Amino acid sequence: MSSTYIIAEIGCNHNGDPKLARKMVSTAQECGVDAVKFQTFSADALISRYAPKAEYQIVTTGDSDSQLEMTKALELGHKDLLELVSFARSLGLDAFSTAFDLGSMDFLAQQEQKTWKIPSGEITNLPYLQQLTQIPVERVLLSTGMATLDEISTALEVLTSGGIEQGRIALLHCNTEYPTPDCDVNLLAIRALQDKYPGLEIGFSDHSVGALAAAAAVALGASVIEKHFTLDKNLPGPDHKASATPEELTELCQNIRRMELMRGSAEKKVTPSEAKNKIVARKSIVASKPIARGEAFSEDNVTCKRPGNGISPMCWNELMGITAMRDFEEDELIVAEGFSWQE
């Protein structure tokens, strides 16, 4: 199986500061991710002045301003974004941005962006989905937070009927709460998506606390992991407290790479590392006391002990009553005609 694609979601955790964003890119690369992702939006095109803040946004930023006012402070200029994308690519990272309004989608399309992330909030936005189908894409990551299977299927139908090949789409299981309580992470939904959409790649956009859920998602078969990233959970802004620190992101990347090895395959087989221990750990039929030639093997004179390079205990019943061909000392491996030694 190919390597898990790990995305550090910088999002708006740069707080509108290009220097902070640049530092986040270089730090994310040091943590071991494959890609960094930004968010491109015009706050006025994204949010009505009547839109309330989310509950978690009030917790993290207070209620003295509106969602629109809060978000305006997080905008990143187009020129700054392009410089950050170029910088990230110079470090060997993939870099792309999520468009949150149609004008921003136009801008990113003009830059010939090839990887597109559809955020959970846009999965029911028909004009948004339709416009994306008019753009040459190499890959679409569709986040499914807050969505039912019917809503996911409808969005997929819009994308594929508009010309985006199914094989270019990855569904990301997601819960849109920041941070997501453990009881709502629901990782087994990854299996449900795999069963429902067998032709699609399935991933996980992780809003939970820590690195555990991402590694577990990989164990379940997720091939894309996205994690919000911050340099400091105490920075001002709505998403920092629910984001991974550099230490946490490093742990997440390391755990995922270990999990890729641990996951293995669906084949149950004896591995090379354990094969050498069969003789040590398994048992053979041995003499429990001295046995004379011509004496019959019985429960009174044989038992099962290590090592496992003699007659298998699975041959116990067949051995009973067979005549000993020679003398055996106590603890000696039994040898009998017609019984081969274990490998």
N, C-alpha and C positions, 0 to 999 in steps of 0.2 A: 504494500500500500504506500502511496506517495506521502511525503512529509506534510504534516499539518501546517496550514497557512495561518500565521499568527499576526494579527493586526493590532497595533497600538492606536486606540481611538483618542487622538489628541483633542478632537472636537473643538470646543470653545474654551478649553482649560488654559489656553494661552492668555485669556482675559483681554484679548485685543492687542496684545503686546508682541510684535514680531520677534524681538530679542528673546523673550521667554519661550516663544514657539520654537525658535531655532535651537535653544538649549534642550527643549523637550525632544526634538528630533534626534539629536546626537545621543542623548541619554537613552532613548528608546532603542536605538541601534546597539548600544552597549549592552542592553538588557537581553538582546537576542531575538527581537521580532523580525518578521519578514517585510512588514509594511507599516506605514503610518497613514492615518486618515484624518482629514480636517473636515470642517463644516463650512459651506459657503451659503450665505443668505443675505438678503436685505431685510432687516427687521420689519420695516414698514410693509414689505410685500408678504411677509410670513405671518405677522401677528396683528390682529385687530386691536385697536386701543381699548376695546371692551373685554379682551381676553383676560381671565384671571390667572394668577400664578398657580402652578401645581403645588400640592401640599408640601412635597419635599423641597420645592424652591422657596417656599415661605420659611421652612425650617432653616435652610442654609443661608438665605439672603434677606430675611425679614419681609415685612409687608408695607414698607414705606414707599415703594415704587411699584409700577405695574410690570407685567410680564414683558410688555413692549419696551419699556424704559430699561429694564434689566438687560434684555437681549441686545439692544442697540449698543451697549457698552462692550459687547463681546464680538462685534463684527471684526472681520479681518479683511483688509483691503485686497483687491484683486492683484495688485502688483506685489504685495507682500506674500500672498499665497503662492504665486508663481515662483518667487525666489525661494520659498521654503520647499516647494516640490522639487526644484532643481537641486537644492542643497541635499535633500533626502536621497535623491537618486545618485548623487555623487558619493554617498556613503554606501551605496549598494542596496538601498531600500526601494521597494515599490512605494509610490505615493499617489494618493488620489483624494478627492473630496466629495462629500455628500451635498447635493443641491437640495435646498429646502424651499425653493420657489422656482417658477418657470424661467425668470430672467437669469437666475444663477445657473440653471441647467443650460441655457443658451451659452453663457460665458464658458462653462466647462467643456461644452461640446466644441466650441471654437478652439479650445486648446487641445482638441483631439484626445480627450481623456478616454481611456479604454475600459477601465474598471469602474463600475457604478454601484453605489450602495443606495438602495431604497430604504429609507428609515421607516420604522414601524408606523409612524403617524401618517405616512403617505400611502399606505397599502389600500386605502379606500378612496384615494384621490384619482378619479378617472382621467381628468385632463393631464395630470402629472405623468401617469403611467403611459398614456397615449403618446405624449410628447417624447418620452424616452424611447419608444419604439421607432422613432424617426432618426435616431442617432446610431451610427456604427459602434457597436459595443463588442468587446471580447468577453466580458464577464459581468454578470449582474448578481449582486448579493441582496436578497430580499429579506429584510427583518420582519418577523412575524409577531412581535409583541402586541398584545391586546386583540389579536385576530383569532377568529374561528376558522375551522377547516374550510367552511364554505367561502369565507372572505379570501382566504389564501388561494383557493381554487379559482375564484373569480379574477383575482389579480393575475394569476398565472395565465388564464385564458386571454386576458387583455394583452399581455406581453407576447405570448406565443402567436396569437392570431395577428398581431402587429408585425411579426417577422423575426422576433428574437428566438433563436433556436433553444429548445429545452435544455440541451446539453451545456448551454452557456449560463444557466441559472443555478444559483445555490440558495437554498432556503436556510435562514438562520433562526433556530429556536431562540426565543427571547422573552423576557418578562420586563415590562416597562414600569418598573418601580426602582428608585435609586436611593439606597441599595435595595436589592430584592431580598425579602426575608427567605431564610432557608426553606421554609415550608412551601414557598411559591416558586422555587427554582424549577421543579418538575422536570428533571433531566430525562425521564422516560418518555417525554414528548418527542425527544429525538427519534426514538424507535417508532413512534406513531407516524412521524413525518416520513421516515424511511419506508414504512409499510404503505402509506398512502401515496407517496410519490417516488416509486422505485427508480425512475429515470433521472432523478435530480440529486445533486450533491447536497448534503445536509451539514450545517454547521451550528455554531452557538455564539450568540452575542451575550456576553456574560456581564450582568450587573450585580452579581452577588459579592459578598465580602470575601477577600482572600483569593487563593490560587487553587483551592480544592475542586470547585465545580468545573473549572475548565479542563483539568486533567481527567476528571470522571467523564466529562462529555466526550473526550477523545477515546476513552475506553469503550464508550458506547458507539463509536464510529464517526463522530463529528470530524470533519476534515478542514473546517475553517473555525478559528477562534478569534473573536474580537473582544477587547477589554479596554475600558476607559482608563486613561493614564493621566497622572498628575505628578509634578515634582514635589508637591506639598499639600497634604489634605487640608491644611489650615489656610490656604490662600482664599481670598474672597471669590465668590462665584458659586453657581448652583450645583456643579457636578463634581467638585473636588473631593468631597467627603466620601462619595461612592466610587471613587476611582482608585486604581492601583498606584502605589508609590513605586519608585525605581526598584526598591528591594523586593516588593511584592511581584512586580512584573518580571524581574529576573527569576524569582522562584517559579512563577507560572510557566515561563519558557522552559526552564530546566525540567519541571515536572512533566510537561507535555512531551518533551523529547524522551524522557524515561518511559512515559506511558506508551509511546509509539513502539518501543522495544518490548515492553511488558505485554502489550495487547496481542502480539503474535498473530496466529492465524486460527481459523476455526477447526483446524485438524488437531485431534488429540493423538500425540505421538511421544515416544521416548526421545528426549532431547540429548544431544551429545554431552552436556554438562552432567546429566543425571545417570547416563548409561553406565558410567564407570563405577557407580555406587551400588549397582544391583547386587554384586557379589557380597559387598559388605553388609547391606541392609536386609537382604532376603535370607531365607533359611533353606536348609537341606535336611534330608532324613539322615540321621546319624545314630550310631549305637548308643543306647542309654546305659549299657553295661557290656562286659565282654560277651561276644557271641561266637559259638563254636561252629566250625564247618558242619553242614548237615542240619543245623538247627533252623527252625522256621522263624521268619520274621513275624513279630507280633507287637501288640501294644506294650508288652512287658519288657521288650528288649530294644525297641527303637523309639526315638523322639525327634523333634525338629529343633535345630539350632543353626545359628550362623556358623560359617558363611554360606552363601547361596550358590555355590558352584558345584553342587552335587545333585542328587535326585530330588526333584521338586516335591514339597509336601502335598501338592495337588495329586500326586501319584500314590498317596498313602493307602487308599483302599485297595488298589491293584497290587501293592507290594505285600500286603498282609497274606501270610501263608506260604510265600515263596521261600524256598530253601536256600540258606546261605551257601555260597560256593567256596568260601574260605573263612578263616577266622577273622574276627573284627575286634579291635580294642575299643574301650569306652571312648566316645566322642569322635570316632573315626567315621568319615563319610561312607555311607553304604553304597556298595556297587553290586548290581544284580543284572543278570542276563535279561536283555529286552528293555532295559531302562537306560535311556541316555541321560547324560549329565546336562545340567542347565547351561545356557550360554552366559 
